[in-house]
Amino acid sequence: IYNRTQGSGCRDCAIRRNKQKKLTSRIDELKKFHQIHGHFDVSREDKNYFSLGSWISRMRTKKRLNRAIPDDVINALDEIGFDWKEGFDANHRVWNYGQSSG
């Protein structure tokens, strides 16, 4: 007899695996960015990093506003030494909040 609970359990497992794959992919992409550029301030203005920059911006905004971020995301970012503070943009000329750097 088919059990609907078993079926949804498998679907839930697949969803969790998919989310974990996406997180691993994001973290790998961010680590590569950091190796190349030496920082974690990914600009959404760069078409090569638009998706990663948007994700980073959402994570920093959620953290700043004290909104829920899954523990595995926080742990993965902390593990690579991610700087949760918003700093300079990718060009290192302007603060993300629009203040001139001097």
OpenMM code with the backbone's topology and positions (N, CA, C; nanometers):
from openmm import Vec3, app, unit

residues = "ILE TYR ASN ARG THR GLN GLY SER GLY CYS ARG ASP CYS ALA ILE ARG ARG ASN LYS GLN LYS LYS LEU THR SER ARG ILE ASP GLU LEU LYS LYS PHE HIS GLN ILE HIS GLY HIS PHE ASP VAL SER ARG GLU ASP LYS ASN TYR PHE SER LEU GLY SER TRP ILE SER ARG MET ARG THR LYS LYS ARG LEU ASN ARG ALA ILE PRO ASP ASP VAL ILE ASN ALA LEU ASP GLU ILE GLY PHE ASP TRP LYS GLU GLY PHE ASP ALA ASN HIS ARG VAL TRP ASN TYR GLY GLN SER SER GLY".split()
positions = [
    Vec3(0.0856, -0.1188, 0.0000),
    Vec3(0.0000, 0.0000, 0.0000),
    Vec3(0.0895, 0.1242, 0.0000),
    Vec3(0.0548, 0.2170, -0.0834),
    Vec3(0.1293, 0.3426, -0.0927),
    Vec3(0.0986, 0.4304, 0.0272),
    Vec3(0.2025, 0.4787, 0.0908),
    Vec3(0.1878, 0.5659, 0.2063),
    Vec3(0.2283, 0.7073, 0.1650),
    Vec3(0.1343, 0.7989, 0.1699),
    Vec3(0.1615, 0.9376, 0.1282),
    Vec3(0.2701, 1.0015, 0.2131),
    Vec3(0.2784, 0.9649, 0.3377),
    Vec3(0.3806, 1.0207, 0.4259),
    Vec3(0.5201, 0.9808, 0.3779),
    Vec3(0.5343, 0.8537, 0.3367),
    Vec3(0.6640, 0.8089, 0.2873),
    Vec3(0.7015, 0.8853, 0.1610),
    Vec3(0.6056, 0.9046, 0.0752),
    Vec3(0.6321, 0.9775, -0.0485),
    Vec3(0.6768, 1.1197, -0.0218),
    Vec3(0.6107, 1.1899, 0.0707),
    Vec3(0.6497, 1.3276, 0.0998),
    Vec3(0.7830, 1.3315, 0.1733),
    Vec3(0.8122, 1.2265, 0.2506),
    Vec3(0.9412, 1.2209, 0.3182),
    Vec3(1.0547, 1.2167, 0.2190),
    Vec3(1.0380, 1.1390, 0.1143),
    Vec3(1.1405, 1.1307, 0.0095),
    Vec3(1.1533, 1.2638, -0.0629),
    Vec3(1.0414, 1.3280, -0.0859),
    Vec3(1.0421, 1.4593, -0.1510),
    Vec3(1.1141, 1.5599, -0.0618),
    Vec3(1.0877, 1.5541, 0.0702),
    Vec3(1.1558, 1.6432, 0.1633),
    Vec3(1.3062, 1.6188, 0.1635),
    Vec3(1.3467, 1.4922, 0.1548),
    Vec3(1.4896, 1.4591, 0.1475),
    Vec3(1.5514, 1.5182, 0.0219),
    Vec3(1.4816, 1.5067, -0.0877),
    Vec3(1.5318, 1.5603, -0.2142),
    Vec3(1.5434, 1.7126, -0.2075),
    Vec3(1.4478, 1.7768, -0.1447),
    Vec3(1.4504, 1.9228, -0.1298),
    Vec3(1.5701, 1.9638, -0.0444),
    Vec3(1.5929, 1.8918, 0.0657),
    Vec3(1.7078, 1.9232, 0.1522),
    Vec3(1.8396, 1.9018, 0.0782),
    Vec3(1.8486, 1.7923, 0.0023),
    Vec3(1.9713, 1.7669, -0.0753),
    Vec3(1.9947, 1.8771, -0.1775),
    Vec3(1.8883, 1.9214, -0.2434),
    Vec3(1.8991, 2.0274, -0.3427),
    Vec3(1.9447, 2.1581, -0.2771),
    Vec3(1.8887, 2.1913, -0.1613),
    Vec3(1.9292, 2.3130, -0.0908),
    Vec3(2.0747, 2.3046, -0.0490),
    Vec3(2.1181, 2.1864, -0.0042),
    Vec3(2.2571, 2.1688, 0.0370),
    Vec3(2.3514, 2.1828, -0.0826),
    Vec3(2.3110, 2.1291, -0.1981),
    Vec3(2.3927, 2.1434, -0.3195),
    Vec3(2.4053, 2.2899, -0.3592),
    Vec3(2.2939, 2.3639, -0.3507),
    Vec3(2.2963, 2.5059, -0.3849),
    Vec3(2.3870, 2.5830, -0.2901),
    Vec3(2.3786, 2.5517, -0.1607),
    Vec3(2.4630, 2.6191, -0.0629),
    Vec3(2.6099, 2.5881, -0.0897),
    Vec3(2.6404, 2.4622, -0.1136),
    Vec3(2.7788, 2.4226, -0.1428),
    Vec3(2.8297, 2.4958, -0.2661),
    Vec3(2.7466, 2.5069, -0.3675),
    Vec3(2.7845, 2.5768, -0.4898),
    Vec3(2.8116, 2.7249, -0.4628),
    Vec3(2.7249, 2.7897, -0.3846),
    Vec3(2.7423, 2.9315, -0.3498),
    Vec3(2.8724, 2.9521, -0.2719),
    Vec3(2.8959, 2.8655, -0.1743),
    Vec3(3.0160, 2.8787, -0.0915),
    Vec3(3.1405, 2.8581, -0.1777),
    Vec3(3.1380, 2.7598, -0.2661),
    Vec3(3.2517, 2.7360, -0.3560),
    Vec3(3.2763, 2.8580, -0.4452),
    Vec3(3.1685, 2.9149, -0.4970),
    Vec3(3.1804, 3.0330, -0.5820),
    Vec3(3.2382, 3.1507, -0.5037),
    Vec3(3.1934, 3.1671, -0.3798),
    Vec3(3.2426, 3.2760, -0.2960),
    Vec3(3.3896, 3.2558, -0.2594),
    Vec3(3.4288, 3.1320, -0.2325),
    Vec3(3.5687, 3.1034, -0.2015),
    Vec3(3.6580, 3.1355, -0.3223),
    Vec3(3.6130, 3.1005, -0.4400),
    Vec3(3.6898, 3.1317, -0.5614),
    Vec3(3.7014, 3.2830, -0.5801),
    Vec3(3.5902, 3.3536, -0.5579),
    Vec3(3.5911, 3.4996, -0.5684),
    Vec3(3.6937, 3.5568, -0.4707),
    Vec3(3.6923, 3.5072, -0.3475),
    Vec3(3.7834, 3.5558, -0.2440),
    Vec3(3.9297, 3.5280, -0.2809),
    Vec3(3.9557, 3.4108, -0.3375),
    Vec3(4.0921, 3.3780, -0.3793),
    Vec3(4.1420, 3.4735, -0.4868),
    Vec3(4.0545, 3.5125, -0.5768),
    Vec3(4.0918, 3.6009, -0.6870),
    Vec3(4.1050, 3.7459, -0.6409),
    Vec3(4.0065, 3.7928, -0.5610),
    Vec3(3.9962, 3.9355, -0.5282),
    Vec3(4.0448, 3.9712, -0.3879),
    Vec3(4.0548, 3.8731, -0.2986),
    Vec3(4.1052, 3.8989, -0.1643),
    Vec3(4.0040, 3.9602, -0.0686),
    Vec3(3.8785, 3.9614, -0.1057),
    Vec3(3.7730, 4.0145, -0.0184),
    Vec3(3.6398, 3.9479, -0.0538),
    Vec3(3.5385, 3.9768, 0.0291),
    Vec3(3.4065, 3.9164, 0.0093),
    Vec3(3.3014, 4.0176, -0.0382),
    Vec3(3.3452, 4.1366, -0.0779),
    Vec3(3.2502, 4.2394, -0.1209),
    Vec3(3.2180, 4.2216, -0.2690),
    Vec3(3.1263, 4.1308, -0.2938),
    Vec3(3.0887, 4.0950, -0.4304),
    Vec3(2.9887, 4.1976, -0.4837),
    Vec3(3.0250, 4.2617, -0.5920),
    Vec3(2.9392, 4.3648, -0.6498),
    Vec3(2.8330, 4.3032, -0.7400),
    Vec3(2.7109, 4.3494, -0.7238),
    Vec3(2.6033, 4.3075, -0.8141),
    Vec3(2.6147, 4.3791, -0.9473),
    Vec3(2.6994, 4.4817, -0.9523),
    Vec3(2.7188, 4.5581, -1.0762),
    Vec3(2.7993, 4.4785, -1.1787),
    Vec3(2.8773, 4.3828, -1.1320),
    Vec3(2.9586, 4.2999, -1.2217),
    Vec3(2.8712, 4.1863, -1.2731),
    Vec3(2.8465, 4.1854, -1.4034),
    Vec3(2.7562, 4.0849, -1.4590),
    Vec3(2.8054, 3.9423, -1.4356),
    Vec3(2.9354, 3.9230, -1.4181),
    Vec3(2.9891, 3.7894, -1.3916),
    Vec3(2.9545, 3.7387, -1.2516),
    Vec3(2.9240, 3.8323, -1.1619),
    Vec3(2.8977, 3.7951, -1.0227),
    Vec3(2.7625, 3.8446, -0.9735),
    Vec3(2.6736, 3.8808, -1.0654),
    Vec3(2.5455, 3.9386, -1.0243),
    Vec3(2.4695, 3.8478, -0.9275),
    Vec3(2.4576, 3.7207, -0.9611),
    Vec3(2.3812, 3.6282, -0.8773),
    Vec3(2.4458, 3.6115, -0.7402),
    Vec3(2.5769, 3.5929, -0.7378),
    Vec3(2.6485, 3.5782, -0.6109),
    Vec3(2.6393, 3.7069, -0.5292),
    Vec3(2.6571, 3.8203, -0.5942),
    Vec3(2.6476, 3.9485, -0.5248),
    Vec3(2.5094, 3.9723, -0.4655),
    Vec3(2.4064, 3.9328, -0.5372),
    Vec3(2.2695, 3.9470, -0.4863),
    Vec3(2.2481, 3.8592, -0.3638),
    Vec3(2.3000, 3.7364, -0.3687),
    Vec3(2.2859, 3.6440, -0.2554),
    Vec3(2.3595, 3.6981, -0.1327),
    Vec3(2.4826, 3.7459, -0.1533),
    Vec3(2.5613, 3.8019, -0.0434),
    Vec3(2.4891, 3.9212, 0.0171),
    Vec3(2.4355, 4.0072, -0.0662),
    Vec3(2.3624, 4.1242, -0.0185),
    Vec3(2.2426, 4.0833, 0.0672),
    Vec3(2.1687, 3.9803, 0.0205),
    Vec3(2.0528, 3.9325, 0.0984),
    Vec3(2.0965, 3.8762, 0.2337),
    Vec3(2.2073, 3.8012, 0.2364),
    Vec3(2.2541, 3.7421, 0.3621),
    Vec3(2.2961, 3.8512, 0.4604),
    Vec3(2.3700, 3.9518, 0.4106),
    Vec3(2.4134, 4.0610, 0.4986),
    Vec3(2.2942, 4.1424, 0.5484),
    Vec3(2.1977, 4.1658, 0.4614),
    Vec3(2.0786, 4.2413, 0.5015),
    Vec3(2.0004, 4.1653, 0.6077),
    Vec3(1.9812, 4.0361, 0.5871),
    Vec3(1.9100, 3.9549, 0.6866),
    Vec3(1.9825, 3.9579, 0.8204),
    Vec3(2.1141, 3.9458, 0.8175),
    Vec3(2.1933, 3.9463, 0.9406),
    Vec3(2.1802, 4.0818, 1.0098),
    Vec3(2.1935, 4.1907, 0.9340),
    Vec3(2.1850, 4.3252, 0.9904),
    Vec3(2.0477, 4.3527, 1.0521),
    Vec3(1.9426, 4.3015, 0.9883),
    Vec3(1.8064, 4.3248, 1.0364),
    Vec3(1.7597, 4.2178, 1.1346),
    Vec3(1.8509, 4.1277, 1.1707),
    Vec3(1.8197, 4.0204, 1.2659),
    Vec3(1.7098, 3.9280, 1.2150),
    Vec3(1.7100, 3.9020, 1.0854),
    Vec3(1.6126, 3.8098, 1.0261),
    Vec3(1.6719, 3.6703, 1.0189),
    Vec3(1.5868, 3.5729, 1.0100),
    Vec3(1.6303, 3.4331, 1.0142),
    Vec3(1.7175, 3.3959, 0.8941),
    Vec3(1.8298, 3.3354, 0.9256),
    Vec3(1.9182, 3.2753, 0.8260),
    Vec3(1.9424, 3.1335, 0.8751),
    Vec3(1.9270, 3.0333, 0.7899),
    Vec3(1.9499, 2.8954, 0.8342),
    Vec3(2.0896, 2.8781, 0.8949),
    Vec3(2.0972, 2.8003, 1.0013),
    Vec3(2.2244, 2.7776, 1.0697),
    Vec3(2.3317, 2.7246, 0.9766),
    Vec3(2.2938, 2.6370, 0.8825),
    Vec3(2.3959, 2.5816, 0.7933),
    Vec3(2.4570, 2.6888, 0.7036),
    Vec3(2.3793, 2.7913, 0.6689),
    Vec3(2.4314, 2.9015, 0.5881),
    Vec3(2.5286, 2.9850, 0.6720),
    Vec3(2.4874, 3.0206, 0.7924),
    Vec3(2.5737, 3.0981, 0.8823),
    Vec3(2.7035, 3.0231, 0.9078),
    Vec3(2.6924, 2.8956, 0.9410),
    Vec3(2.8112, 2.8150, 0.9705),
    Vec3(2.9052, 2.8058, 0.8506),
    Vec3(2.8489, 2.7856, 0.7320),
    Vec3(2.9307, 2.7735, 0.6113),
    Vec3(3.0039, 2.9045, 0.5815),
    Vec3(2.9349, 3.0169, 0.5977),
    Vec3(2.9983, 3.1464, 0.5729),
    Vec3(3.1027, 3.1777, 0.6795),
    Vec3(3.0699, 3.1509, 0.8049),
    Vec3(3.1667, 3.1738, 0.9125),
    Vec3(3.2912, 3.0881, 0.8942),
    Vec3(3.2723, 2.9668, 0.8470),
    Vec3(3.3827, 2.8725, 0.8293),
    Vec3(3.4876, 2.9234, 0.7290),
    Vec3(3.4446, 2.9982, 0.6297),
    Vec3(3.5397, 3.0496, 0.5312),
    Vec3(3.5903, 3.1894, 0.5673),
    Vec3(3.5489, 3.2400, 0.6837),
    Vec3(3.5957, 3.3708, 0.7289),
    Vec3(3.5205, 3.4876, 0.6681),
    Vec3(3.3969, 3.4635, 0.6273),
    Vec3(3.3146, 3.5669, 0.5654),
    Vec3(3.2987, 3.6868, 0.6578),
    Vec3(3.3141, 3.8067, 0.6009),
    Vec3(3.2954, 3.9311, 0.6748),
    Vec3(3.1499, 3.9748, 0.6592),
    Vec3(3.0758, 3.9687, 0.7686),
    Vec3(2.9337, 4.0010, 0.7635),
    Vec3(2.9072, 4.1504, 0.7464),
    Vec3(3.0063, 4.2332, 0.7747),
    Vec3(2.9886, 4.3775, 0.7608),
    Vec3(2.9979, 4.4162, 0.6139),
    Vec3(2.9192, 4.5130, 0.5776),
    Vec3(2.9298, 4.5669, 0.4423),
    Vec3(3.0452, 4.6649, 0.4421),
    Vec3(3.1316, 4.6525, 0.3451),
    Vec3(3.2480, 4.7397, 0.3373),
    Vec3(3.2466, 4.8177, 0.2089),
    Vec3(3.3621, 4.8259, 0.1478),
    Vec3(3.3725, 4.8952, 0.0211),
    Vec3(3.3122, 4.8107, -0.0902),
    Vec3(3.2720, 4.8785, -0.1975),
    Vec3(3.2251, 4.8023, -0.3132),
    Vec3(3.3456, 4.7390, -0.3819),
    Vec3(3.3224, 4.6656, -0.4877),
    Vec3(3.4298, 4.5918, -0.5548),
    Vec3(3.5387, 4.6843, -0.6085),
    Vec3(3.5062, 4.8082, -0.6356),
    Vec3(3.6060, 4.9035, -0.6861),
    Vec3(3.6817, 4.9720, -0.5727),
    Vec3(3.6402, 4.9510, -0.4480),
    Vec3(3.7034, 5.0086, -0.3302),
    Vec3(3.7098, 5.1607, -0.3354),
    Vec3(3.6081, 5.2216, -0.3904),
    Vec3(3.6040, 5.3678, -0.3972),
    Vec3(3.4921, 5.4270, -0.3128),
    Vec3(3.3840, 5.3534, -0.2948),
    Vec3(3.2667, 5.4082, -0.2285),
    Vec3(3.2143, 5.3063, -0.1283),
    Vec3(3.1754, 5.3547, -0.0112),
    Vec3(3.1121, 5.2662, 0.0852),
    Vec3(2.9789, 5.2210, 0.0298),
    Vec3(2.9355, 5.1019, 0.0660),
    Vec3(2.8070, 5.0501, 0.0177),
    Vec3(2.6912, 5.1416, 0.0549),
    Vec3(2.7079, 5.2199, 0.1607),
    Vec3(2.6012, 5.3103, 0.2012),
    Vec3(2.6081, 5.4442, 0.1278),
    Vec3(2.7026, 5.4570, 0.0326),
    Vec3(2.7110, 5.5769, -0.0496),
    Vec3(2.8037, 5.6832, 0.0051),
    Vec3(2.8750, 5.6549, 0.1145),
    Vec3(2.9660, 5.7529, 0.1707),
    Vec3(3.0980, 5.7463, 0.0949),
    Vec3(3.1539, 5.8619, 0.0674),
    Vec3(3.2819, 5.8671, -0.0015),
    Vec3(3.3919, 5.8146, 0.0890),
    Vec3(3.4889, 5.7484, 0.0308),
    Vec3(3.5977, 5.6910, 0.1097),
    Vec3(3.7057, 5.7950, 0.1383),
    Vec3(3.6885, 5.9131, 0.0930),
    Vec3(3.7853, 6.0140, 0.1341),
    Vec3(3.8347, 6.0918, 0.0211),
] * unit.nanometer
topology = app.Topology()
chain = topology.addChain("A")
for resn in residues:
    res = topology.addResidue(resn, chain)
    for name in ("N", "CA", "C"):
        topology.addAtom(name, app.Element.getBySymbol(name[0]), res)
